[in-house]
Amino acid sequence: MTLTGSALAEREELFKAFGRAFFKKDVEALYRVVAPDFQWRGQDEKGAPRLLASPEAIHAHFERQRETFSEVRFRDVVYQHLPEVSFMTFKMTETRRADGAVSDHEGVEVYTFKDGRIALKDVYRKPA
């Protein structure tokens, strides 16, 4: 069963605020829409599991991203919202700052919620 009506509108507003904070790399704004114990799971550049579970860890990740990539672009983003979980599929292009190398990825993100906020962002991506 997908979300409809006011529940869907609330979820979309939550993701709009999350996206603004994410793309501005604004940790303070991010923590206005995520749960205090928010977890961001994914992989590092070598594919090893990575867990970001504090504002400091997320800030450090954003700084590494700024240092490593001159540009990161998402496209073909599609959300599917269910009552307990949301999925986002995407394609992404990253341009490495050091040498201008471009890499393309595709992936899916799984989000869970607690008390009207995002509790988990679980990212799976692979080279396109």
N, C-alpha and C positions, 0 to 999 in steps of 0.2 A: 504494500500500500504506500503510495507516494504522499508527500505532504501537499495540502491545498489550503487555500484561504489565508487566514491571518497567521497560521503556523508557518506557511511557506513564506509569507512576507517578512515575518520576524527572522527566519533563517537567512533569507537573502540579505536583509539589513546587517545581520551579524557578519556575514561573509564580506559584504561591502566594506565595513569598518576594518575587518581583519585584513583584507587586501590592501587598503590604503596604508595601514600601519606596516604591513609586510614590505610593500614596495618602497616606502620611505625609510625602511629599516629603523622604525621608531618603536623601540622596545616598550616605552612607557604607554604609548597608545595601544600596542599589542596586548598588554596586560590589562587593559580596560575591557577587552572582549574575550579573553581566555580565562580559564579557571586558575586559581592561585597555584595549583599543582599541575598545571599544563605540561604535557610532554610532547616533544617533537621528535619522532623516530624517523630514521632514514639510513642512508649509507654515506660514508665519506667519499673522497675522490677516488679511493682505491677499491671501493665496494664493501668495505668493512662496516658492520653495524655502528650506528651513531645514535646517541640519545642526548637531546638537549632538554634539560629539565629545570632550568632556572633562568631568570632574566640575565644574569651574568654570562651564562653559557650561550644564550641566544645572541646577546650583544657581541660576544667574541666571534661567533659564527658569521654574523653580519659584517664584522670588520674583515675577517678572512675573505669573504666574498668580494668586498670592495677592493681589497688588495689583489685578488686573483683575477677577477673578471672586469673588463671595461664595459660589457653589456650583457644582459640576460633578458631574453624576450620569450614570453609565453604566447602561444597561439592555439587555436582550436580547443579552447577550454570549454568543457561541458560539465555541468553539475547535475547530479541525480540525488534528490533529497528523499530520504525515508524517515519515518518517525524517530528512530534511534541513531541513525547514522547518515552521513552524506558522503558521496563519492565525487571526486573531480578528476576527469581525464584531461590530459594536456599533451602538447608538443612544446619543446623548449629549445632555444638556441642560445649557447653561451659563447662569448668571444673572450679569449684569454688575453689579459693585459700585456703580459711579457712579450708575446710573439704574434699576437693577432690571430692565432689559430681558432677556428670555429668548430664547435661540436654540437651535434643535434641529439636530442633525447626525446623519448616519449614515456609517459608514465601515468600512474593513478595515485591519488591521495585519498586516504580514508580518514574521516573526521568523526569523532564521537563528542558527546555533549554532557555537561553537568551544570545544573542550576542556571540554564539559559546561556551558558558560555561554552566555548570550545574547550574540551578537555584533552583531546588527543589529535595530533596531525601525524599520520603515518604515511610516509612517502615511499613509493616503489617506482624506480625509473631505470631505463636501460638505453643504451645508444640506439639511435634510430637507424 
